[in-house]
Amino acid sequence: MTPAQSALIDAVRAHSGDKAVVTDPDDIAPWLTDWRGRFHGAAPAILAPANVEDMQFAVARAHELGVALVPQGGNTSMVGGATPPADGSALILSLRRMNRIRSIDPAAGLAVVEAGVILANLHEAAEAQGMRFPLTLGARGSATIGGLVSTNAGGTQVLRFGTMRSLVAGVEAVLPDGSRHDGLAALKKDNRGYDLDHLLVGAEGTLGIVTAATLRLVPAVVDRATGWLGVESPAVALTLLRAMERGSGTAIESFELVPKLALDLVLKHIPGTRPPLDSSHPWLVLVDYVAASPDTAKPALEALMQDALAAGLAQDAVVAANEAQAGAFWRLRDSISEAERAEGPTMAHDISVPVDAMPDFMESASARVEAAFPGVHCSAFGHLGDGNVHFHVNAPAGADGDRWRAGVGEAASHMVYDLVVAAGGSISAEHGIGQMKLAELERLSPPARMAALRAIKRAFDPHELMNPGKLVTLAPSPPTP
Ligand code: FAD
């Protein structure tokens, strides 16, 4: 621990109490590795202020002492975004004690929520008031509002409600010098120049600490139906989505594409899972249909499915008989990453291309990567309607994880990202850049874009004390090998 870190810890403890500082290595250990287990950091302490004033104190002292901080919510980042550097040069700044829902206003359709509130808890609180926060994802039991804001998270309802950015009506944040930005007032019109709230959305903790956000709510779901369809190809799946949207307006909230091979891995590795359809299809689609009046969603989804079967767009279909079965259907989709992880090493790529180009991209990129790296198997699944899939390159059976990742895995990743850029897409659709994609962002971004990102970073955080080594560094990062 450096003398400056030690002085910061003492100052925070004296100002905010013992609970605001964690120094026991056993308590720190779970927060040093990312969810996928790829990045391992070190930190002599976790600072955990419980309110915005204490947060301002901690950040201001860190600024004076020149101590780097790594903001952390639920630590479910898929890109090593919340993992501290391995040399112990930063302290973790946990938001988990700032976990109050300050208000829910059903009439205005707004909630003011602190950064450490876990997504599932906000879902529950909104529902108790007849409202809904319409963003969900597999990590909802751990991911926090601050993390979701800071990564501009997506999930499975983007098709209808957009990403986190479209649900954020205001942000409260502590800036790198400890000053407070209060943008919580949900102004419908506000043209005072640069939008500071939305600059912080997706900033991955590199411009300041999000302490609370005003979030948009929608009325609670009155009736929902969930079903699986078996389809022949991603191209047919996209035609099916368009047909269903034509037949239902905005009632289709989720439309997730899953290859049979990914489903097979879920059935193999996740206890208690069962195939949703009796027959076998190369691709499956999971659909959520939401209706405004009771007992209408299931018949409406069934009618859409009948049309799809009659038009030859689907070969088989099933609607969940009840909530429990709908939950089991979603568990299949939400468990794919976990099942692939259990099967063996995988390189995951959260990418987007224009929606209409995605089916071709999935097939052609898979063919090219599999031809270039014999033995690997590509699997792409996810949010087809958003032009965003998780494109995974899975190692051959028996491959040594670390060695495969560092060699063939990295080379295959370069190729995937090159193909994405050639298709006019993004190398990060929803997970952010973190430390995992730092060098690839540099390699594949036009110089003007990198210069603009650096200028913003320099203006807010010239000493690089806010989540150093993530998203963008002031000096160009070295190229990947
Ligand atoms: P953390 O992992 O703790 O942090 C994420 C980033 O935000 C880091 O850079 C961190 O420094 C920064 N940060 C955290 N809190 C703050 C704050 N208060 N102020 C400033 N910076 C902060 N993501 C999607 O978009 N869509 C998905 O469908 C999806 N599915 C997932 C499924 C699983 C099983 C898992 C494990 C993850 C998934 N994710 C998904 C990724 C992840 O859940 C999101 O990135 C989420 O937003 C992270 O929230 P968190 O609280 O865990 O943040």
Residues whose N, C-alpha, C, O or C-beta is under 5 A from the ligand:
A	BS01	FAD	W35 V70 P71 Q72 G73 G74 N75 T76 S77 M78 G81 A82 L95 A115 L137 G138 A139 S142 A143 T144 G146 G147 L148 S150 T151 A153 G154 G155 E204 G205 G208 I209 V210 E430 H431 N467
